């Protein structure tokens, strides 16, 4: 459950649209040392997803 909360925090930070109250409430109940690790993992997964889609798109186009 803690991991899902951290993932939600990271996803919302990627989009950049949050109210300050919900932002503060999330940070009050999460382990901060693990948050950068989750953020890097999700950013890497997002990058790999974009790379895979780009490779598929260029492979189909040729």
N, C-alpha and C positions, 0 to 999 in steps of 0.2 A: 504494500500500500504506500509506503514511503517513497518507493521508486516512482510510482505513478504520479504522486504529488510533485516530485522533482521534475518529471518529464513535462507535466502540465505547466510548471513555472517556466521551463526552458522554451517550450513551444510558444507561450504567450510572449516571452521576451524576443523571440524571432520576429513575431508580427509587430511588436511595439505598441500594442493598444491594450492598456490596462488602467483600471482605476487605482488610485493610490491606496485606498482602503483594502482592496483585495490583495494588492501586492504586499502590503505590510502584514496582512493576516497569514499569507502563505509563508513568508520568511520567518514568522514567529514559531512555526511548527516544523521546520525542516533542518536537517543537519547540513550546515553550510560547507564543510570541507568536501563533501561528496558532490555538491552541486556543479562545480567546474568539470568534474569527470563526466557527469551525465551530459553536460552541455557539449563537451568535445565529442563524445560518442554520438550524440544526435546530429551534430554538425557534420561529422564524418559520414554517417549514414545518409544524410541528405545529399551530401556531395557525391557519394557513390551512386545514389539513385539518379541524380542528374546526369552523371557520366554514363550510366547504363542506358538511360533514355536517349541521350545524344548518340551513342554508338549504335543503338537500334535504329534510330531515325536515319543516320547516315548510311547504315547498311541496307536499309530498305530503299533509300533514294538511288543507290547505285545499281 
